Amino acid sequence: MQLSAYFSQFNKSKLSHLSGLGTPLLVMATLGMVILPMPAALLDILFSFNIALGLVVLLITVYTLKPLDFGAFPSVLLVATILRLALNVASTRVVLLEGHEGPEAAGKVIEAFGSVVIGGNYAVGLVVFLILIIINFVVVTKGAGRISEVTARFTLDAMPGKQMAIDADLNAGFITQDQARERRQEVTSEADFYGSMDGASKFVKGDAIAGILILFINITGGLVIGMVQHDLSFDAAVEIYTLLTIGDGLVAQIPGLLLSVATAIVVTRQNTSQDMGQQVSNQLGQERSLYIAAGVMFVMGVVPGMPHIAFLMFAAIIAGAAYYGSKYKAKKAALLAEQEQKSQVESEQQEAEVKDLSWDDVNHVDIIGLEIGYRLIPLVDKGQGGELLNRIKGVRKKLSQEFGFLVPAVHIRDNLDLDPNVYQISLMGVTVGEAEIRHDHELAINPGQVFGKLDGTPTKDPAFGLDAVWINQNQREHAQSLGYTVVDAATVLATHLSQVLTNNASQLLGHEEVQNLLDMLAKSYPKLVEGLVPDTMSLGTIVKVLQNLMNEGVAVRDMRSIVQTLVEYGAKSQDPEVLTAAVRITLRKFIVQDLVGPAPEIPVITLSPELEQMLHQSMQMAGDDGAGIEPGLAERLQQSLTDGAQQQELSGDAPILLTSGILRSVLAKFVKHTIPSLRVISYQEVPDDKQIKIISAIGQ
């Protein structure tokens, strides 16, 4: 057993080393064909291989689901073109050296194409060859080259917009880092592929031109060699060398035409999960069109003088295809309806049992609620391609990881009292967010710098209030090329929901969530949690402390440090504000890292000593809630803090206000709703390894 396994592994290793030698050997063989003379038998084998390669490549392009699934096609096209040109050189050498001996001197394949395919008539062969050249060069190659050029240009123009859309989905939590990396790689691969196809189409065009030139050069050279070197008559030289040259040209042009058609198919394909046959059958199988076509064919078939059998036969075939296609679709629809009806009956049978009225029949207020108008129902219906449920799941996962506790589920229901395109987000039954969106449109958001205007309905992004435009889905790539960030309606709603939950995170953290956090901590640190509740403090006090932290933008992921501080200070004070301040000092490195990262300096705004003294006196008079600040002073303070925060944001820094520990809580409440981006920290919350850099001082 071990010996057989060893040999099996050895064979696999040998095959893995040999699998990459095919292309290099083929390229070296083409160089050999150009330099060394080749026997006619070997030419027959290589010509047959060339035709087989063209057929295989053509069939692969037909059955490939997406163009990027055959990403090696440009390289394959280059190698096949070089092989065909090298064969032309080798066959030309044989034709000119051995052609005077007869048609069979250049091999069976060239002889067959020169005699059987064109009937031995070089005039007919010349016409057929020229027609193939025209079809290949003027029709297929020219059209494919133009499509490749346009596709490559638009793909490259759309790259920045696609990258911004990926970044927007990543920042909103709809995708992970790995998924974002895969999507960026896909965008890059798509641009590289269509850029390569633009260049590869030039190979096909050049190959068609080379075929024409080689034909006339070979005929002229054959006549000269036959008449001068081998003393053949003009008629004999024309017959021999023209037939051989045309046969050689047809052998080369047929695989060239196959590869040209394959190139055209690749550049005209759409990125759908269907092969070409499925796309054609689905899109051409419209019963009405087929019946009309069958009627026209029937009328043409009964006109006197027309070929009745041919037209009537195809009329019957088209009508039959339409009839059986409609029956198949009807049968499929009936089967789906039957399955849906069966599932509905089963659900009704399960709900048929009459239950007594209980507490379960009492409607409770949802922690997080989402009500939508009836036109937005497709966003949550997976049967209609709705992605909102998956997006909301992604938002909950991202916020749960950021906050440190499980965000409650979002209860979604339709509300006929709302406008059809309106949704409402509620917390504890209170509406905290509302907007109007269009589920069948996409929102083009102006990130700050765009290069043109869009046709659509102007609006505002409901999450951040940015200027935006509702556009049709077919305008997506154009909008991205102008610098807009384009997202669908589900993404707009989910981003708004994420922003609302972030701004109201403290309301999501209740007694049940805190108890779960303590239970999870007790599994790893049982002695730390033991006796905390109710011996040291009540669960309600812990809840209030954690809510204070969340209200000030501090996550509760480090529950170990939080509980250690509560155990230490719980015997000294039960005041949630005092305990919150103590916990913030413990978490000072975490808080500052969230603001400035690993930077050694903390750029801050400070208050002048005179202003701090005035605020201290106001607090003593107002009872520490900030309500005693004189209105005029409060207005000037708010304006100064707003200007300072804007200045820090423009310089690329997080706006931070540094003040005393006594004022920190009051000022944090003062700026929370008026200047939400401004974070307030105290002198005690500055880590020992950080330096303070004062940007501006308020009151001076």
N, C-alpha and C positions, 0 to 999 in steps of 0.2 A: 504493500500500500504506500509506504513512504517513498519507495523508488519510483512508482508511477506518478505520484504527486510531484516528485522532483522533476521528472522529465516533462510533465505537463507545464510546470512553472517555467522550465527552461525554454520550452517551445514558445510559450507566450512572450517571454523576454526577447527571443529572437524575432518573433513577428513584430513586436513593438518597435524594434530597432530598424526592421526592414520596411515598415509601413510608410516611413517618410522619404523613401528613396525614389518613388515613382516619378514625381515631377522633375527632380534634378536629372534623372536618367533620360527622361523624355526631352529635356532641353539640350542635353549633350548629344542625344541622337539626332536632333534637328541640325546641330552644327556639323555632325558627321555627314548628313545627307547633302549639305551644301558643298562640302570639301571633297568627299570620296565618291567614286563611281559606285552605283548600286545595281545588282542584277534585277532583271525584270520580275522574277518571282517575289523578291523582297518588296518591290514596289507594289505588286498586287496586294500583299498583306497589309502594307501601310495605308494604301488607298482605302481598303476595306475598313481598317481601324478608324480612319478619318471619318468615313461615313457613319460608322457605328457611334463614334464619339458625338457627332452632331445630333444624331437621333436621341441618344441618352440625355444630352444637355437640354434638348427641346422638350422632352417628356418631363424632365425634372422641373423645368420652369412652369409647365402646365399644371402639375400636381402639387407644387409648393404652395403652402397656405399664405405666406407673406413673403414679399421680396427679400427681407432681411434674413429669412430662413436659408436662402441660398447666397449668403454673403460672399462666398468665394467665386461667384460668377464672373466678375471682371478679370480676375487672374486666370480662370479657366478659359475665358474668351481670348485673352492674350496668348496663352500657350497654344490653343488650338489654331489661332491665326498664324503664329510662327511656324507650327508644324505644317500647315497647308502650304505656306509660301516655300518652305524648305522642300516639300514634295514637288512643288512646281519646278524648282531649280533642278532637282534630281531627275524628274521625268523629262525635262527639256534636254538635259544632257544625253539621256538615253535615246530620245526621239531623234535628235540631230546626229548622234553617232551611229545608231543602228537602224534608223528609219528606212534606209535604202534597201534593207533586206526584206521588208514587207511589214504589214500592219501588226503581225504578231511579235515583232522584235521588241516593242515597248511594253509587253505584258498583256495578260488576258483582260484586265479591267479596262485599260485604255482602248484595246481592240474592241471590246464589247460595246463600250459607249460610242466608239467611232463607227461601228457597223450596225449593231443591233438597235441601239436607241434611236439613231437618226437614219437608219436604213441604208448606210453606206453612201449617202448623197451628201457631199461636203457643202453644197449650197444650202440644203435644208438644215444641216448642222450649224452652219454659220448663222442662219436666221434664228434658230432656237437658242443658240448661245447668246446672241445679242439681246434677245427678248429676256432671257434670264438675268443678264447684266442690268437691263433697264428696270426690271422688277426689283432686283436687289438694291441697286444704287439709287434710283429715282424715287421709288415708292417706300420700301421698307426701311432702308438705311437712313434716308433723309428724314423721314418722319420720326424714327426712333431717336436719332441724334438731336432733333429739335426738342422732343419731349424730355430727353435726358438733361439737356442744357437748362430748360425752364425749371424742371423739378429740382435740380441741384441748386439753382439760384434761390428759389423760394425756400428750400429746406435750410440753407445757410442763413437766410434772412430771418427765419422764424426761430433760430436757436436761442437768442437771448430771451425771447418771450417764454419759450418752453422752460428754460432754466429758472426763470423767475417764478413760473407757476409751480415748479417742483419745490423751490425754496418756500413759497407761500404755504403749500400743503404740509411741508415739514415743520414750519413754525407753528402752524395751526394744530399740529398733532395728528393729522389724518394719515400720515405715513411715518415709518420708522427710518432711522439712518440707513439701514441696509436697503430698504425699498427705494429711498431717494438715490442711493448710489447706483442701484440697478437702473432706475429711470434715467439718470444722467448718462450712464453708459449706453443705454438704448438710443438716446438723442444723439450722442456722439457717433455711435455706430451708423445710425441712419444718415447723418451728414457725410460721413466717410464713404458710405456705400454709394449714395447718389452722386457724390463727387467723382468716385472711381468710375461709375457708369457713364458719366459725361465724357470722361477720357476714353473709356473702352469703346464707345460708339464711334470714336474717330478711327480706331483700328478696323472696324467693320467697313467704314467708308473707304479707307485707304486700300483695304483688301479688294473691294469691288473695282476700284480704279486700276489696281495692279493687274487684275484679271484681263481687262481690256488691252492694256499695254503688252502683257505677255503673249496674248493671242497674236497680235500683229507682228511682234518681234519674232515669234516662232515660225509663223508662216513665211515671213521674208527670209529669215535665216535658213529655213528648210529648202526654199527654192534655190537660194544661192549655193548651198552645200550640195544639194542633189544634182544640180545642173553642172556645176563647176568641178566638184571633186569626184562625183560618181558617174558622170556622163549620162545622166538621165534626161529624157526629153522633158519639155516644159509640161505637157499634159500629165506624164507619169509623176513628175515631181509635185505638181499641184495636187493630184489625187492622193498620193501617199502622205505627204507632209501635212496637207490641210486636214485630212481625216484624223491623222494622229494628233495634231494640235487641238482640233475641236474636241476629240475624245478626251484628251488631257484636260482641256478647259472645263468640260462638263463634269468630269470627275472631281475637280477642285471646286466648282461653283455650287454644286448641289449641297455639300456640307456647309459651304459658306452661306448659302441661302437659309439653311436650317438654323445656323447660329444667328443670322440676322433676325429671323423670325423670333427666336428665343430672346434676343435682346429687346425686341419690340414688346414682347409679352411681359417681360420683367418690368420695364419702365412704365407700362400702361396699367399694371396691376394696382389694386387698392389694398391697404393694410387691413384686410378682414380675415377672419378665421375660417375661410372656405377656400377650397381649391377652385381652379378656373371652371371646371365642369359644373360644380355646385352653383357658382355664381350665375353662369349662363342659364342653367335649367330653372333657377329660381326667378330670374329676371325676365327671361323670354317666355316663361310658361303662363302668360296672361290669356285667359280663355277668350275674352272679347277680341283681342288682337288676332288670335289664331283663327277664330271663326270668320272674321272679316277677310283674312288672307285666304282661307279656304274658299270663301265665296268668290273672290276675285279670280282665283285659279280656275274655279269651275266655269265661270263666265268665259274666260279666255279659252278654256278647253272645248266649249261647244260652238265657238265661232268657226264658221266654215273656212277651211284652208289651214287651220292651226293643227299642230300635232296633238290630237285628242287624247291618245293613250297617256302620254307623258303628263300633260296638264291635269287630266282627271285623276290620274294615280296620285299625284302630289296633293291635289285637293282633298282626296280621301284620307291620305296620311296625316295632313295637318288637322283636318276635322277630327280624326280619331284621337290624335294626341291631345287636342283640346278637351274632348269628351272624357277620356280616361283620366286626364289630369284633374278636371273638375271633380270627378267621382272620388279620386284619391284624396283631394283636399277636403271634400265634404265628409268622407269617412274618418279622416284624421280629426276634423273639428268635432264630429259627433262623439268620437272616442274621448276626446278631452272634456266635452260637456258631460258625458256620462260619468267620468271619474270625478269631476267637480260636484255633480249632483249627488253621487254616492257619498263623498266626504261630507257634504252638507247634511245629508240625512243622518249620517252617523253622529255628527255633532249635535243635531237636534234631538236624537234619541238619548244622548248623554245628558242633555239639559231638560229632558222631559219630566224628570222626577220633581215633584213639587215639594219644596222645602218650607219649613216654618220660618217666620220672620225672626232674624237674629241680629246680633251686633255686626255681622258681616255685611248686612244690607245698609249700614249707615255709611254715607260717603264722608271720607276724611280728606282734609286738605293735603294736596300733594306737596312734598318738599320742593321738587322741581317739576313744573308743568309746562307743556308746550301745546298750544292750541293753534290750529291751522284752518284757513279757509278751504272750501271744497275744491278749488282749482289746484291746490298744493298737495292734494292727496297722492298724485303720482310720485311725489318725492319719497313717500314712505311705503309705497306699494312695490315690493320686489318683483311682482309679476309684470310691472310696467317699467322695470329697470331702475326703480328708485334706490338711491344709495344713502339716503339720509340716516337710516338706522345704523349703518356701518360707520358713517362719519361721527355720529353722536357717541357711539361706542369708543371710537378713537379719541374723542375729546375727553370722555370720562377717564380713560386709561392714562392719558397724558397729564391731566390735572391731578389725578390721584397720586401719580408718581411725584409731581411737583409739591403738592400740599402735604403729603405724608399720611393721608387717611383716604378711605374709600368714598368717592363722591357718590351720593345717592343716585338711584336710577331716575331717568327722565320719563315721565308719563305723557304720552302723546295722544291727543284726541282731536277730532274735527269739531268745528264750531260753526254752525250755519249762521249765527248772528254776526260773525266777522265778514268783512269784505272778502270776495273770493280769493284774492292774492295776498291777503294779510295774515301774519302770524303774530302770536303773543307769547312771551316768555314770562313765567310767573315763579316767584319764590314764596312759599308759605301762603299761597293763594293771592298774593299781591303782584300785579303786573309790573315788571321791572324792565321790559324791553319789548318793542313793537316795531314792525317794519313791513313794507310791501315789496314783494319780489315776484319774478316771473319764472315759473318752473321750466318753460320751454325756451328761455333765452339764457344768455350768459352775461356776466357782469364784467366789463372792462374797467379796471380801477387805474386811475392816474397815480403812479407812485411818486410823482413830483417832477418828472421830466419826460415828456413824450414828444414825438416828432410829427404830429398831425392830429386832425380831428376825425371823429368817427360819426357815421350816421346811426342814430339810435335815440333812445329816450334818456336824457340827462337825469341823474339822481345822485344820492350820496351813499357811500358804503355804510351800512348800519352799524358795523362794529367800531370803526375808527373815524367816521365822518369825512372820509376822503371823497374827492370828486370822482364820479364814475358814470358809465353809460351802459344801459341795457342794449345789447346787440344780438343779432341773429347768430345761430351756431356756425353758419358758413363764413362769418366774418372773423372767426377766432384767430386764424393764422395772420390775417392782415393786421388785426389789432396788436398781436404780439410783436409783429415786425415794426410797429410804430412805438414800441416801448411800454404798452399797457400790460398790466397783470390781469389775465383773464381767468375767471373761475366760474363754475356752474352755480346754479341756485342752491343746491344742497350744501356746497362749500360756504356760500355766503351765510346761510342760516346757522351752520355749525360754528363758523368763526364768531358770529354774533353771540351765540350761546356760550362759547368759551370765554369771551370777553366779559359777559355778564356774570358768569360764575366766578371768574377771577376777582372781579370787583366786589363780590358779595360772598367771599369764601367763608367769612366768619359765621354767616347764617347757616351754612351747611354742616357745621360741626356742633353736634348736640351730645346729650348724655350717652346715648347708645354708641355713637362713634368713639367717644372718649373711653368708655368702658372697654370697647374692643381693642383700642390701642394699649390700655393697661394690661389686658389679658395677654396680648401678643408679647408685650415687654416682660411679663411674668414668666413666660416660657424660657427666656434666656437669662433673666436676672430676677429670680424669685425673691431673694432676700431684699432687693431694692424696693419692690412693690409691696411686700408684706407689711401690713400695718399702716400703709399710707391712707387708705380709706377704710373706715371713718376715723381711725385713731388720730392721725396727724391733721387731716383736714377733710372736709366733705367733698363728694364728687362734684357738687355744684361749683365749689370754689375752683377746682381744677379746670372745669369746663370754662368758667369765666376767664381764667388766665390764658388758656389756649385760644379762646375766641379773641382776646385782646391781641395776642401775637398775630393771628391770621388777619385781624382788622388792620394791623400795621404792616402787612406784607411779609411777615416772617413765617416760613413754613415750620411745621411741627414734625419734621422727619427725624430729628435727633431727640427722641423721647427719653432716652437714657439720661442725657445731660439735663433735660427739663425736669424730670422726676427727681434727680439728685438734688437740684437746687430747691425744689419744693420741699423735699424732706429736710434739707438743712435750714431753710428759712421758715418752715411751717410752724415751728415752735415759738418763733419770735413775733410773727404777724399772720393774720388771716385776711388782710386787706388785698384783694386781687390786684390793685394798682401797684402796691409795693412789691408783691410777688412777681408781677409782670416785669417790673424794672429789674429785679434781681435776675430773672431768667434771661432777659435781654443782655445783661452784662456777661452772663455765662456763655451766651451764644454770639458774643461780639465778633469773633473771627468769622463765623458763618454769615452773619449779617453784612459785615464789611466786604467779604469775598463776593457776596451776591451783588454788591454795588459796584465795586471797582476791580474785581478779579484779583490776580496776583500782583497788581501794580504796587510799588512800595509807598506811593503817596496817595493821600485822600484829598482831592480838591473839594473844598467846602465853602458854604456861605455862613457867616457868623453874624451875631448881633453885637452892637456896640455895648460897652458896660452900662452906659446911661439908659439905653433902651431895655436891657435886661433888668435893671433895677426898677424901672417903671412897671414892667410886666410882673415882677415879683410882688410889688405892692398891689397891683390889680388882682392878682391871684388871692392874696390874703383877704382882700375885700370881697371877692366873688365866691370864695369857697372852692377853689381849685378846679372850676369847670370852664374857665375862660370867658364866662358871660360878663365879667366885670370890666373887660377891656373897653375903654372909651371908644364910641363908634368912629370918631374921626381918626383916632390912632389905629384902630383895627383896619380901616379902609386904606390908610397909607402903608401900613405894614403888609397888607395883602398885595398891594400894587408893587411894592419894593421886592417882595419875595417872588412875585410872578416874573418881574424883569430879571432878577438874578437867576431864576431857574431856566428861563429862556436863554440867557447868556451861556450857562453851562451846557445846555443841550446843543447849542450851536457850535460849541468848541468840542463836541463829541464826548462829554463827560456826563455821568449820571448826576442830576441835581440833588445835592445833599445840604441840609441845614444842620450845623453843629451848634449845640446850645447846652445849657446846664441840665443836670438831671431833674431838677424841680420843674423846669419849663418844658422839658421834652414831651411829656404826655399831652399837655395842654396845646402846644403848638402842633403836634401831630394831628390832633382832632381838628384844629383850626384850619389846616391846609388840606385835609383829606379829600374834601369834595370840591374845593376851589382850585387847588393845584395838585391833582392826584399824582403827578409824576415826581413831586418833591418828597424825599425821604428825610425824616428828622432823627438824628442820633445825638446822644449825649457824650460829654467828654469821657465819662467812665466806660463808654462802649467802644472806644478807640483801642485796638490791639497794641501791645507794646512794640511790635515789629513794624508798625505803620507810622508814617510821618504825615503831619497835617500841612496842607497847602491852601492858604486862604485866598480865594478868588475875589471875594468882595465882602464888605461889612455893612450890614443894614443899620442905618441910624447915624452914619457919619457923613 
